């Protein structure tokens, strides 16, 4: 985990669930002192321990893509703008830039 992400996640999940450290620790199967050390950032939980503690608080640890998918029409407009900007750049060109055909994906 990068930086102090785990302590913030654990503390926020526990508070949002309305649980004490002792109750969350009991539900997650860890000691209260271990949970306290994780929340304070003095020790970093494994990904499995973090997921188990968050699940005990009623949350799920997961990964999502950082970028969103572009629809084909928006991607085409962006490509068109980029190519137009490239055409406007000064410099020697060997012919014009061509727009590739847009292939629509079935979803």
C-alpha positions in Angstrom: 0.0 0.0 0.0 1.2 3.5 -0.7 1.7 5.9 2.1 -0.9 5.8 4.9 -3.9 4.5 2.9 -4.6 1.4 5.1 -4.9 3.3 8.4 -7.3 5.8 6.8 -9.4 3.1 5.3 -9.6 1.1 8.5 -10.5 4.1 10.7 -13.1 5.4 8.2 -14.7 2.0 7.7 -14.9 1.4 11.5 -16.4 4.8 12.2 -18.9 4.6 9.3 -20.0 1.1 10.6 -20.4 2.6 14.1 -18.1 0.0 15.7 -15.6 0.3 18.4 -12.1 -1.0 17.8 -12.8 -3.9 20.2 -16.0 -4.9 18.4 -14.4 -4.7 14.9 -11.4 -6.6 16.1 -13.7 -9.3 17.5 -15.7 -9.6 14.2 -12.5 -9.7 12.1 -10.7 -12.3 14.3 -7.8 -10.1 15.4 -6.9 -8.6 18.7 -7.9 -5.0 19.5 -4.2 -4.1 20.0 -3.4 -5.3 16.4 -6.3 -3.3 15.0 -5.1 -0.3 16.9 -1.6 -0.7 15.5 -3.0 -1.0 12.0 -5.2 2.1 12.4 -2.4 4.2 13.8 -0.1 3.3 10.9 2.6 1.8 13.1 2.2 -1.5 11.2 0.9 -2.2 7.7 -1.7 -5.0 7.4 -1.4 -7.6 4.6 -3.9 -7.2 1.8 -5.7 -10.3 3.2 -5.9 -8.8 6.7 -7.1 -5.5 5.3 -9.8 -7.2 3.3 -10.9 -9.3 6.2 -11.2 -6.3 8.6 -13.0 -4.2 6.1 -15.4 -7.1 5.4 -16.1 -7.3 9.2 -17.0 -3.6 9.1 -19.4 -4.3 6.1 -17.2 -3.1 3.3 -15.4 -4.7 0.4 -11.8 -4.1 -0.7 -11.6 -4.0 -4.5 -9.7 -2.7 -7.4 -11.2 -0.6 -10.2 -9.5 0.7 -13.4 -8.2 4.3 -12.9 -9.3 5.3 -16.4 -12.8 5.2 -17.6 -13.8 3.7 -20.9 -14.4 6.1 -23.8 -17.3 5.6 -26.1 -16.3 5.2 -29.7 -17.7 8.5 -30.9 -15.9 10.5 -28.2 -12.7 8.6 -28.9 -13.1 9.5 -32.6 -13.6 13.2 -31.8 -10.5 13.2 -29.6 -8.4 11.5 -32.3 -9.7 14.0 -34.9 -8.6 16.9 -32.7 -5.2 15.4 -32.1 -4.6 14.8 -35.7 -5.8 18.4 -36.6 -3.3 19.8 -34.0 -0.6 17.6 -35.5 -1.3 19.0 -39.0 -1.1 22.5 -37.6 2.4 22.0 -36.2 5.2 23.7 -38.1 7.7 21.4 -39.8 8.3 19.4 -42.9 5.7 16.9 -43.7 5.7 14.0 -46.0 2.1 14.1 -47.1 -0.9 14.7 -45.0 -2.0 12.7 -42.0 -4.8 10.3 -42.6 -7.7 9.5 -40.3 -7.9 5.8 -39.7 -11.2 4.2 -40.2 -13.3 4.0 -37.0 -14.2 0.5 -36.2 -17.2 0.1 -33.9 -17.0 -2.5 -31.2 -20.1 -4.5 -30.4 -20.9 -4.4 -26.7 
